[in-house]
Amino acid sequence: MPIYEFKCRKCGKTFDVLFRSRDEKVAVACPECKSTRTQRLMSAFAGKIGNTGAGGASCGSCAATSCGPT
C-alpha cells in the first residue's frame, strides 16, 4: 500500500495519504481546509542495503567499530 505526500494549493498544508492500491484514483481533500485543490509531491526516501561499513570504519550511528556480526 503506497503512501503519497500531498500539498494543498489553497492553504499550503502538507499531508500524507495511504492508498489501498497503486492504481486507486480518488480525489484527495486537504484535512485542514477540505479543498480538493491538492498536488502530489515527490517524496524523498532513504534506505540501507547490506553492510555499508568498510573494514572497521564506523558508520557513526553507534559506538561499534564495524557493522558486521561479532
GUMARLO-76862 format. One record per residue: residue number from 1; x, y, z of N, C-alpha, C in turn. Coordinates in steps of 0.001 Angstrom, whole numbers, plus 500000, padded with zeros to 6 digits. Atoms other than C-alpha are relative to their C-alpha. Example, Ala and Ser with C-alpha at 12.3 -4.5 7.8 and 13.67 -1.06 7.14 Angstrom:
<num: 1, n_px: 500890, n_py: 498810, n_pz: 500000, ca_px: 512300, ca_py: 495500, ca_pz: 507800, c_px: 500900, c_py: 501200, c_pz: 500000>
<num: 2, n_px: 499180, n_py: 498810, n_pz: 499940, ca_px: 513670, ca_py: 498940, ca_pz: 507140, c_px: 499230, c_py: 501090, c_pz: 500730>
This chain:
<num: 1, n_px: 500836, n_py: 498832, n_pz: 500000, ca_px: 500000, ca_py: 500000, ca_pz: 500000, c_px: 500888, c_py: 501240, c_pz: 500000>
<num: 2, n_px: 499142, n_py: 498816, n_pz: 500072, ca_px: 501694, ca_py: 503190, ca_pz: 498851, c_px: 499461, c_py: 501168, c_pz: 500832>
<num: 3, n_px: 500326, n_py: 498768, n_pz: 499284, ca_px: 501750, ca_py: 506372, ca_pz: 500911, c_px: 500533, c_py: 501144, c_pz: 499148>
<num: 4, n_px: 499609, n_py: 498854, n_pz: 500807, ca_px: 501793, ca_py: 509595, ca_pz: 498918, c_px: 499924, c_py: 501275, c_pz: 500832>
<num: 5, n_px: 499983, n_py: 498713, n_pz: 499316, ca_px: 502614, ca_py: 513094, ca_pz: 500127, c_px: 499321, c_py: 501025, c_pz: 499089>
<num: 6, n_px: 500735, n_py: 498989, n_pz: 500750, ca_px: 500318, ca_py: 515937, ca_pz: 499041, c_px: 500197, c_py: 501366, c_pz: 500634>
<num: 7, n_px: 500004, n_py: 498628, n_pz: 499503, ca_px: 500297, ca_py: 519716, ca_pz: 499368, c_px: 498730, c_py: 500667, c_pz: 499497>
<num: 8, n_px: 501225, n_py: 499286, n_pz: 500348, ca_px: 497122, ca_py: 521782, ca_pz: 499423, c_px: 500379, c_py: 501298, c_pz: 499298>
<num: 9, n_px: 499720, n_py: 498771, n_pz: 500738, ca_px: 497191, ca_py: 524555, ca_pz: 496822, c_px: 499236, c_py: 501195, c_pz: 500575>
<num: 10, n_px: 500781, n_py: 498910, n_pz: 499407, ca_px: 494679, ca_py: 526568, ca_pz: 498848, c_px: 500635, c_py: 500515, c_pz: 501292>
<num: 11, n_px: 499481, n_py: 499550, n_pz: 498698, ca_px: 496103, ca_py: 526626, ca_pz: 502404, c_px: 501482, c_py: 499699, c_pz: 500207>
<num: 12, n_px: 498575, n_py: 500282, n_pz: 499908, ca_px: 499614, ca_py: 525203, ca_pz: 501835, c_px: 500395, c_py: 498852, c_pz: 500914>
<num: 13, n_px: 499693, n_py: 501109, n_pz: 499090, ca_px: 499349, ca_py: 522297, ca_pz: 504303, c_px: 500544, c_py: 498797, c_pz: 499218>
<num: 14, n_px: 499445, n_py: 501227, n_pz: 500561, ca_px: 501459, ca_py: 519204, ca_pz: 503511, c_px: 499509, c_py: 498833, c_pz: 500853>
<num: 15, n_px: 500560, n_py: 501143, n_pz: 499280, ca_px: 499957, ca_py: 515802, ca_pz: 504416, c_px: 500213, c_py: 498722, c_pz: 499198>
<num: 16, n_px: 499821, n_py: 501317, n_pz: 500615, ca_px: 500235, ca_py: 512060, ca_pz: 503662, c_px: 498660, c_py: 499311, c_pz: 499851>
<num: 17, n_px: 501216, n_py: 500779, n_pz: 500235, ca_px: 497566, ca_py: 509768, ca_pz: 502201, c_px: 500417, c_py: 498571, c_pz: 499669>
<num: 18, n_px: 499762, n_py: 501415, n_pz: 500249, ca_px: 497615, ca_py: 505961, ca_pz: 502306, c_px: 498974, c_py: 499501, c_pz: 498987>
<num: 19, n_px: 500884, n_py: 500565, n_pz: 501007, ca_px: 496165, ca_py: 504297, ca_pz: 499185, c_px: 499999, c_py: 498486, c_pz: 500131>
<num: 20, n_px: 500093, n_py: 501466, n_pz: 499907, ca_px: 494937, ca_py: 500709, ca_pz: 499130, c_px: 500702, c_py: 499307, c_pz: 498847>
<num: 21, n_px: 499245, n_py: 500556, n_pz: 501119, ca_px: 496484, ca_py: 500117, ca_pz: 495714, c_px: 500652, c_py: 501146, c_pz: 499242>
<num: 22, n_px: 499289, n_py: 498987, n_pz: 500765, ca_px: 498858, ca_py: 501955, ca_pz: 493425, c_px: 499111, c_py: 500612, c_pz: 498916>
<num: 23, n_px: 500856, n_py: 499563, n_pz: 501092, ca_px: 496125, ca_py: 502244, ca_pz: 490776, c_px: 498750, c_py: 500738, c_pz: 500467>
<num: 24, n_px: 501201, n_py: 499367, n_pz: 499463, ca_px: 493494, ca_py: 503754, ca_pz: 493067, c_px: 499934, c_py: 501471, c_pz: 499581>
<num: 25, n_px: 500211, n_py: 498617, n_pz: 500436, ca_px: 492066, ca_py: 507013, ca_pz: 491698, c_px: 498896, c_py: 500614, c_pz: 500850>
<num: 26, n_px: 500973, n_py: 499311, n_pz: 499160, ca_px: 490363, ca_py: 509203, ca_pz: 494291, c_px: 500384, c_py: 501474, c_pz: 500097>
<num: 27, n_px: 499729, n_py: 498586, n_pz: 499767, ca_px: 490017, ca_py: 512933, ca_pz: 494833, c_px: 500524, c_py: 500143, c_pz: 501425>
<num: 28, n_px: 499381, n_py: 499845, n_pz: 498692, ca_px: 492292, ca_py: 513873, ca_pz: 497719, c_px: 499649, c_py: 501379, c_pz: 500546>
<num: 29, n_px: 500373, n_py: 498738, n_pz: 499360, ca_px: 490926, ca_py: 516539, ca_pz: 500070, c_px: 500962, c_py: 500320, c_pz: 501137>
<num: 30, n_px: 499130, n_py: 499528, n_pz: 498932, ca_px: 493058, ca_py: 518598, ca_pz: 502424, c_px: 499311, c_py: 499786, c_pz: 501347>
<num: 31, n_px: 500618, n_py: 500211, n_pz: 498685, ca_px: 492450, ca_py: 517585, ca_pz: 506060, c_px: 499795, c_py: 501314, c_pz: 500774>
<num: 32, n_px: 500103, n_py: 498716, n_pz: 499303, ca_px: 492845, ca_py: 521238, ca_pz: 507128, c_px: 498814, c_py: 500834, c_pz: 499500>
<num: 33, n_px: 501031, n_py: 499113, n_pz: 500545, ca_px: 490582, ca_py: 523207, ca_pz: 504758, c_px: 498977, c_py: 499284, c_pz: 499121>
<num: 34, n_px: 500915, n_py: 500843, n_pz: 500782, ca_px: 488822, ca_py: 520341, ca_pz: 502884, c_px: 500016, c_py: 500289, c_pz: 498498>
<num: 35, n_px: 499898, n_py: 499704, n_pz: 501424, ca_px: 489880, ca_py: 521734, ca_pz: 499479, c_px: 500508, c_py: 498767, c_pz: 499248>
<num: 36, n_px: 499500, n_py: 501093, n_pz: 500841, ca_px: 490392, ca_py: 519208, ca_pz: 496664, c_px: 501060, c_py: 500511, c_pz: 499024>
<num: 37, n_px: 498923, n_py: 499428, n_pz: 500817, ca_px: 492949, ca_py: 521534, ca_pz: 495024, c_px: 501338, c_py: 499585, c_pz: 500610>
<num: 38, n_px: 498781, n_py: 500553, n_pz: 499415, ca_px: 495861, ca_py: 519297, ca_pz: 496027, c_px: 500965, c_py: 499561, c_pz: 498911>
<num: 39, n_px: 498943, n_py: 500401, n_pz: 500927, ca_px: 499146, ca_py: 518385, ca_pz: 494368, c_px: 500826, c_py: 498911, c_pz: 500651>
<num: 40, n_px: 499150, n_py: 501063, n_pz: 499471, ca_px: 501026, ca_py: 515117, ca_pz: 494832, c_px: 501454, c_py: 500415, c_pz: 499865>
<num: 41, n_px: 498594, n_py: 499598, n_pz: 499960, ca_px: 504652, ca_py: 515757, ca_pz: 495797, c_px: 500914, c_py: 498803, c_pz: 499783>
<num: 42, n_px: 498973, n_py: 501031, n_pz: 500084, ca_px: 507814, ca_py: 513813, ca_pz: 495090, c_px: 500598, c_py: 499866, c_pz: 501389>
<num: 43, n_px: 499498, n_py: 500224, n_pz: 498647, ca_px: 508795, ca_py: 512294, ca_pz: 498426, c_px: 501410, c_py: 499442, c_pz: 499957>
<num: 44, n_px: 498648, n_py: 500540, n_pz: 499851, ca_px: 512371, ca_py: 511639, ca_pz: 499453, c_px: 499925, c_py: 498747, c_pz: 500862>
<num: 45, n_px: 499938, n_py: 501199, n_pz: 499177, ca_px: 513206, ca_py: 508232, ca_pz: 500857, c_px: 501446, c_py: 499611, c_pz: 500185>
<num: 46, n_px: 498635, n_py: 500436, n_pz: 499722, ca_px: 516263, ca_py: 506628, ca_pz: 502351, c_px: 499958, c_py: 498549, c_pz: 500439>
<num: 47, n_px: 499919, n_py: 501388, n_pz: 499579, ca_px: 517377, ca_py: 503111, ca_pz: 502995, c_px: 501436, c_py: 499553, c_pz: 500077>
<num: 48, n_px: 498668, n_py: 500568, n_pz: 499862, ca_px: 520346, ca_py: 500984, ca_pz: 503870, c_px: 499903, c_py: 498551, c_pz: 499538>
<num: 49, n_px: 499999, n_py: 501361, n_pz: 500519, ca_px: 521116, ca_py: 497798, ca_pz: 501986, c_px: 501330, c_py: 499362, c_pz: 500341>
<num: 50, n_px: 498795, n_py: 500736, n_pz: 499675, ca_px: 523604, ca_py: 495326, ca_pz: 503373, c_px: 500918, c_py: 500725, c_pz: 500950>
<num: 51, n_px: 498984, n_py: 499438, n_pz: 499117, ca_px: 526746, ca_py: 496095, ca_pz: 505323, c_px: 500738, c_py: 501089, c_pz: 499250>
<num: 52, n_px: 499326, n_py: 498902, n_pz: 500678, ca_px: 527984, ca_py: 499530, ca_pz: 504329, c_px: 501285, c_py: 500412, c_pz: 500702>
<num: 53, n_px: 498750, n_py: 499716, n_pz: 499296, ca_px: 530879, ca_py: 499538, ca_pz: 506822, c_px: 501182, c_py: 499554, c_pz: 499156>
<num: 54, n_px: 498828, n_py: 500332, n_pz: 500807, ca_px: 534339, ca_py: 499475, ca_pz: 505245, c_px: 501162, c_py: 499623, c_pz: 500914>
<num: 55, n_px: 498830, n_py: 500493, n_pz: 499292, ca_px: 536864, ca_py: 497308, ca_pz: 507103, c_px: 500277, c_py: 500662, c_pz: 501329>
<num: 56, n_px: 499782, n_py: 499445, n_pz: 498676, ca_px: 536394, ca_py: 498545, ca_pz: 510649, c_px: 499618, c_py: 501460, c_pz: 500125>
<num: 57, n_px: 500416, n_py: 498596, n_pz: 499914, ca_px: 535164, ca_py: 502035, ca_pz: 509792, c_px: 498594, c_py: 500067, c_pz: 500584>
<num: 58, n_px: 501305, n_py: 499835, n_pz: 499356, ca_px: 532257, ca_py: 503148, ca_pz: 511947, c_px: 499102, c_py: 500857, c_pz: 499133>
<num: 59, n_px: 500957, n_py: 499198, n_pz: 500769, ca_px: 529104, ca_py: 504474, ca_pz: 510303, c_px: 499559, c_py: 501223, c_pz: 500788>
<num: 60, n_px: 500340, n_py: 498850, n_pz: 499192, ca_px: 528612, ca_py: 506897, ca_pz: 513194, c_px: 498689, c_py: 499876, c_pz: 500740>
<num: 61, n_px: 501292, n_py: 500115, n_pz: 499322, ca_px: 525240, ca_py: 505585, ca_pz: 514380, c_px: 500120, c_py: 499290, c_pz: 501342>
<num: 62, n_px: 499797, n_py: 500629, n_pz: 498701, ca_px: 526740, ca_py: 503685, ca_pz: 517342, c_px: 501495, c_py: 500014, c_pz: 500330>
<num: 63, n_px: 498613, n_py: 499986, n_pz: 499577, ca_px: 529997, ca_py: 503143, ca_pz: 519204, c_px: 500829, c_py: 498847, c_pz: 499427>
<num: 64, n_px: 499277, n_py: 501167, n_pz: 500539, ca_px: 530918, ca_py: 499904, ca_pz: 517364, c_px: 500986, c_py: 500446, c_pz: 498918>
<num: 65, n_px: 499021, n_py: 499688, n_pz: 501053, ca_px: 533923, ca_py: 499843, ca_pz: 515028, c_px: 499691, c_py: 499298, c_pz: 498701>
<num: 66, n_px: 500438, n_py: 500628, n_pz: 501240, ca_px: 532206, ca_py: 497608, ca_pz: 512483, c_px: 498537, c_py: 499623, c_pz: 500133>
<num: 67, n_px: 501423, n_py: 500324, n_pz: 500005, ca_px: 528664, ca_py: 496719, ca_pz: 511481, c_px: 499740, c_py: 498505, c_pz: 499806>
<num: 68, n_px: 500142, n_py: 501440, n_pz: 500217, ca_px: 529306, ca_py: 493010, ca_pz: 510978, c_px: 499766, c_py: 499238, c_pz: 501289>
<num: 69, n_px: 500208, n_py: 500822, n_pz: 498801, ca_px: 528497, ca_py: 490138, ca_pz: 513336, c_px: 501322, c_py: 499772, c_pz: 500726>
<num: 70, n_px: 498782, n_py: 500198, n_pz: 499202, ca_px: 530956, ca_py: 489547, ca_pz: 516168, c_px: 500217, c_py: 498555, c_pz: 500327>
